[in-house]
Amino acid sequence: MNIAIISNTSWSIYNFREHLISCLKEKGYNVFAIAPRDEYSDKIKAWSNFVPLNSLEGNSKNPLKDIILLIDLRRVIKKNNIDLAFSFTPKGNIYTCYAAMGSNTRCVPTVNGLGSGFEKKGILSRVLIFLYRYSFRYSHSVIFQNVDDAYFFQLKNIVHPSKTKLVNGSGVDLQKFQPKIKSRKSRNVTVFAFVGRLILSKGFKDFLNAAKSLSSNEEYCFKLAGSHDTKRTGMSVKELNEFCKNTGVEYIGFIDSVNEFLKKIDVIVFPSYYPEGLPRILLESLATGLPVITCNTPGCKETVVDGKNGFLVPIRSPESVASAMQRIASLSDKELTAMGLSSRELAENKFGVEQVTQQYLDIANLIQTEKLKAISLS
């Protein structure tokens, strides 16, 4: 059976889907990675059949480009005889289902959060609901990463409960992300860090403002890591650097090796109110044994047992973020270590990549059985 893994960047397939592809291949499935070409494309060629699809990149709202994407997807699915398509991003989810209409391809989209299109009610959100509702009629099943998103799609009559499946995010490699060993005693400082795209709704400015209010205390250290986009960040690189300078924050920019970076910090701070599925950085932080400060929002709240492995804070509240930082900084090394161990335990119990991958394998096996049965009856 030919299985497609469809995403809007080769980078995301390389970083998030290697384990899934590897397990599918071990089970005898022929796997195609379909994504726009970027610097990670050659890397994923080593463990999959890579099919470039540049029309899938970007966030364009141009209908003509969407038509081109639909045509390209239909061509790729037909040319490679795709039996099952796992898609992972909004456009990929919507247009893969449309492209497979009238074919024998089974589509299983994964909803990684509601996305920016649902942040504000308006024409865009209504159009998205219409597109999702019609396209998901042709899905075999739909995977969600948190209960709130599944409930929203059911409430809007986008997907029937019988098609709904839940997974705990993309999963995290518990072997690769190991608990850090060194305590903060050797540094006499507690290191707090934000890691993620510098989008306003990810809460990076709340982190900066919280850091500013605490910057006079030399026992605190703050690091900001993530890719900058002037339009979505809301400020130029020069303005961001100046902002960080005034708040006592070290701006690192994009980091490729998140694993190594997490070993050098004590606490992850991610006050996001962006409609996430289950943020990967939070899963990686749990596995590394870091206490977590994040918002009490869908996709984020699943990673924290408040007071045990971190703290949940209200959205758009730098004061609450600063207060949570102070509470953690006041803990003894023994208490901080216990909080980190609770994070690791949560990762092992719920978020291991093997557990998540098995759910995708179960779907693939079910669809293969259905197809074989249909052939035997024909």
RADALIN-V975683 format. One record per run of one state. SS is the DSSP state (a for helix, b for strand, c for the rest). FROM is the first residue (numbers start at 1). TO is the last residue. If there is no record, write none. Layout:
SS_FROM_TO / SS_FROM_TO
This chain:
c_1_1 / b_2_6 / c_7_9 / a_10_16 / c_17_17 / a_18_26 / c_27_29 / b_30_35 / c_36_40 / a_41_47 / c_48_48 / b_49_52 / c_53_53 / a_54_56 / c_57_62 / a_63_79 / c_80_83 / b_84_87 / c_88_89 / a_90_99 / c_100_105 / b_106_111 / c_112_115 / a_116_118 / c_119_122 / a_123_138 / c_139_140 / b_141_144 / c_145_146 / a_147_155 / c_156_160 / a_161_163 / b_164_166 / c_167_171 / b_172_172 / c_173_183 / a_184_186 / c_187_189 / b_190_195 / c_196_199 / a_200_202 / c_203_203 / a_204_214 / c_215_219 / b_220_225 / c_226_229 / a_230_233 / c_234_236 / a_237_247 / c_248_248 / b_249_253 / c_254_257 / a_258_262 / c_263_266 / b_267_270 / c_271_279 / a_280_288 / c_289_290 / b_291_295 / c_296_300 / a_301_303 / c_304_305 / b_306_306 / c_307_309 / b_310_313 / c_314_317 / a_318_329 / c_330_332 / a_333_351 / b_352_352 / a_353_377 / c_378_378
